Amino acid sequence: MIINIKNTIITLVRIACLTICIVSVSRADGFGPIPMSLKGAPVPEVPGLLDGPDPIIINKNKAIALGKALFWDVNVGSDGISCATCHYHAGADRRTKNQIAPAGRNSTLPKEFSLASDGTPRGPNSKLKKTDFPFFQTSDPMSPTGEPIYINNDVVSSSGTFGGDYRDVEWFQEKNDECERNTDPVFHAGAKGTRKVEPRNTPTVINSVFNFRNFWDGRANNIFNGSSPWGDRDPDAGVWVKNSDGTVTKQRLRLINSSLASQAVAPPLDNFEMGCHGRTFADLGRKLLNRKPLEHQRVHWNDSVLGPLAHSTNNNLQKGLNTRYYRLVMDSFNSKYWKHNDVGLFGSPSPASATHDLPYRQIEANFAMFFALAIQMYESTLISDDSPFDQSAVDEHGMPTELSESALRGLDVFRDSHCALCHIGPNFTSSAVVTNGILQKINPHAFGNSSFRISTTNVVTYLSLTGGMMFQDTGFSGTGVTPVENDIGLGGVDPFGNPLSFADQYMQLLAGNKAGIIDPYVADVRACDFDTAIALDRDKPHPLLFTRADGIQKQTQDATDCFNPAGAFVPTVDAAAAELKKAKRKRFLSAAAGTFKIPTLRNIELTGPYMHNGGMASLEEVLEFYIRGGNFEVPPKEFGKVFSLVDLQLSSESREDLLNFLKSLTDDRVRYEKAPFDHPELAVPHGHAGNNVLITATHALGDNLAADEYFTVPAVGAEGRGVNPLHSFERYLQ
């Protein structure tokens, strides 16, 4: 079954019309889209999850509670790492010790740590300082002609697990898995192994429910298949279902708009992030199901979700919940996914590597689905739609009227500097494809006035970039933060050898290679919804666009309500195939390599360090980057969107105004961790005893490992953390 994103959008428009009012912006001054409030913005629906005659989740509130417990529980990791360990601070990570990786993901560079800007060695267990940032420094930070004086190829990310090879799991109490843990050849200080650090910076999970795909490279598929991040790409994915005749069969699962679930199943099995190599979700289910959730962590008695289940009472915080994980699973999910009690169908741990080699039960075999969908249900509640920007009234053009004069001027700067072209819509990112598409269906001018429009509904766009015309995945952009060899980003492939990029697949579709289409949304891409036409219905040749001289044809999709009706033409299969065979081409290029998901700007003052490499510590450094026009000239860098901003370079007032506008996007509920952003207690590993040269204590897990240092994030109830707000990342640097 092909899933049509536009059908999904149309079905949600009626609901959205009842919940959000989009005003005309035809008389608004300035360039580009006017940002809009997130209040009432339509959240992408997941048909079949909670609705229909046989829903997967039968109790929404219990599923949210299960997801919140799993997200914060240190038992989920193989050595005390929870999902929240990397997402505890405004949905992101503000740790400053043992947070450096030597290269980006899929980097072709040697795995060697860069020197600090003062020439001192850095590496595992180093402590970040203000002088380490930014990672790209020039003699004149805001000038495009400044000479580079320091380039650092490292990544600031999140410390995770020690890794190792999985052997077994304890069923009760013990939080650490039994793994064979050796000193890592990269992550060690002296002879002692340190926790590994992920090769990309940690983005916030707040508002991530609006992203069509998740992870910086989009590998968390929009379609959740029940057991892996890869959607339809994974031929072995599926869940075990008990049928009405009592038999159990493995069946495919295809839940759209569920990239959060696709994302959730990756970290627990990743030996950088949370798990030992070789652990399965059935093993994790076996570890957790009979335990009390959060048994090692205090839970606030007034937690907005978990409070009714907590052992805690007023002024008496206790650990854990008064239930067990298997009970929350049974209360949350349709019984056909867990009720079968016989064993034998679902495999078992390898006897050579596990002492508990009993066959798995159905509830264990399906634990990936329970885990992922519960996490998605919880993260879907983390929507920050009450910032000063959201609270402001708007005028007849949609412009806010109740921000400070400086922030209002900053909004003008934001639009005139082209920021709004990528950071578009109520979540300030074009990666919110479904939500932005719904809003544009309601009002075709929602994202621009009558003289300026931008398409938001396609998962692929076609636009003019440096070097010619390029196809680009909607919601992804290359801005020249690092060279492509540092991290190929969306230009990577999945474990099955398929491109992550929708744009790369679309070019194969035009060339007649239908076998190259592995994501169903690609077949629904309409040329008439591109901002720029691929082909023109004329005889005269064009240097960048296809014409009759090359061979063109009408698009095969229905052309109703086209964004650009004149662009409803594509090259013929022969013309497209011939273009792809050219060694040098200007009109059929891919912008995938070196592009990354465009992040939300909401709560941006709290979610540093910034960019996919974490190489900028402050918003001022981010502004400097854009003012000078980026760091490197990479192939996908967008002409017309990333360019030197002379006006901002010369005006400190305009820079301050822009910063004040960005800070108006911070929701104080996030800043003070008020519901729904309250949480249980969490012990966070923050480097190791000693420094990057000498480790001064040994870990209980093994003499070859460095002892952890911790700080504790206290349990917070619905009323928040009182008078102690979260701060920006740079405030935590020395």
FENTAMO-V153066 format. One record per backbone hydrogen bond with DSSP energy under -1.0 kcal/mol. NH is the residue of the N-H (numbers start at 1). CO is the residue of the C=O. Records with the same first field share a line. If there is no record, write none. Layout:
# FENTAMO-V153066
NH = CO ; CO
This chain:
# FENTAMO-V153066
8 = 4
9 = 5
10 = 6
11 = 7
13 = 9
16 = 12
17 = 13
19 = 16
20 = 16
28 = 25
41 = 38
49 = 46
56 = 48
57 = 49
58 = 332
59 = 332
63 = 59
64 = 60
65 = 61
66 = 62
67 = 63
68 = 64
69 = 65
70 = 66
71 = 67
72 = 68
73 = 69
76 = 73
78 = 274
84 = 71
86 = 83
87 = 84
89 = 92
92 = 89
98 = 126
101 = 155
107 = 104
108 = 485
112 = 110
116 = 120
119 = 116
126 = 123
128 = 96
132 = 129
133 = 130
135 = 615
137 = 150
139 = 147
143 = 140
146 = 143
149 = 137
150 = 137
152 = 135
155 = 101
156 = 613
157 = 99
160 = 196
161 = 272
165 = 180
166 = 277
167 = 178
168 = 178
174 = 172
177 = 78
178 = 168
180 = 165
181 = 179
188 = 186
189 = 192
192 = 189
193 = 704
194 = 187
196 = 161
198 = 158
201 = 612
207 = 382
208 = 205
210 = 207
211 = 208
212 = 431
214 = 220
218 = 215
220 = 214
221 = 219 ; 229
224 = 255
233 = 230
234 = 231
239 = 251
241 = 249
242 = 336
243 = 247
246 = 243
249 = 241
251 = 239
255 = 224
258 = 222
262 = 258
263 = 259
264 = 260
265 = 261
266 = 263
269 = 266
270 = 267
274 = 267 ; 270
275 = 270
277 = 164
279 = 276
284 = 280
285 = 281
286 = 282
287 = 283
288 = 284
289 = 285
291 = 288
295 = 292
297 = 294
299 = 318
303 = 300
307 = 303
309 = 306
310 = 307
311 = 320
313 = 316
316 = 313
320 = 294 ; 297
321 = 293
322 = 309
323 = 321
325 = 291
326 = 289
328 = 324
329 = 325
330 = 326
331 = 327
332 = 328
333 = 329
334 = 56
337 = 334
338 = 335
339 = 335
353 = 350
357 = 355
360 = 347
365 = 361
366 = 362
367 = 364
370 = 366
371 = 367
372 = 368
373 = 369
374 = 370
375 = 371
376 = 372
377 = 373
378 = 374
379 = 375
380 = 376
381 = 378
382 = 379
383 = 381
385 = 383
389 = 664
391 = 387
392 = 388
395 = 399
398 = 395
401 = 393
408 = 404
409 = 405
410 = 406
411 = 407
412 = 408
413 = 409
414 = 410
415 = 411
416 = 412
417 = 413
418 = 415
419 = 414
421 = 418
423 = 419
424 = 422
428 = 425
429 = 424
430 = 422
432 = 429
433 = 431
436 = 432
437 = 433
438 = 434
439 = 435
440 = 436
441 = 437
442 = 438
443 = 439
446 = 443
448 = 445
452 = 449
461 = 472
463 = 470
465 = 468
466 = 637
468 = 465
469 = 586
470 = 463
471 = 589
472 = 461
474 = 459
476 = 473
477 = 596
486 = 483
490 = 595
491 = 488
492 = 489
494 = 498
497 = 494
500 = 492
505 = 501
506 = 502
507 = 503
508 = 504
509 = 505
510 = 506
511 = 507
512 = 509
513 = 508
514 = 512
516 = 513
517 = 514
522 = 519
525 = 522
529 = 526
530 = 527
536 = 546
538 = 536
546 = 534
548 = 538
550 = 547
551 = 547
553 = 570
555 = 568
562 = 559
564 = 528
567 = 564
568 = 565
570 = 553
572 = 551
576 = 572
577 = 573
578 = 574
579 = 575
580 = 576
581 = 577
582 = 579
589 = 469
591 = 471
594 = 488
595 = 592
596 = 477
597 = 216
598 = 475
604 = 601
606 = 603
610 = 616
614 = 611
616 = 610
622 = 618
623 = 619
624 = 620
625 = 621
626 = 622
627 = 623
628 = 624
630 = 625
631 = 480
632 = 480
634 = 632
637 = 634
641 = 638
642 = 638
645 = 627
649 = 645
650 = 646
655 = 651
656 = 652
657 = 653
658 = 654
659 = 655
660 = 656
661 = 657
662 = 658
663 = 659
665 = 662
666 = 663
670 = 667
671 = 667
672 = 668
674 = 669
675 = 718
677 = 674
681 = 298
682 = 713
684 = 711
686 = 709
689 = 707
691 = 694
696 = 689
699 = 705
702 = 699
705 = 702
706 = 193
707 = 697
709 = 687
711 = 684
713 = 682
716 = 679
718 = 302
720 = 717
721 = 672
724 = 721
726 = 671
731 = 728
732 = 729
733 = 730
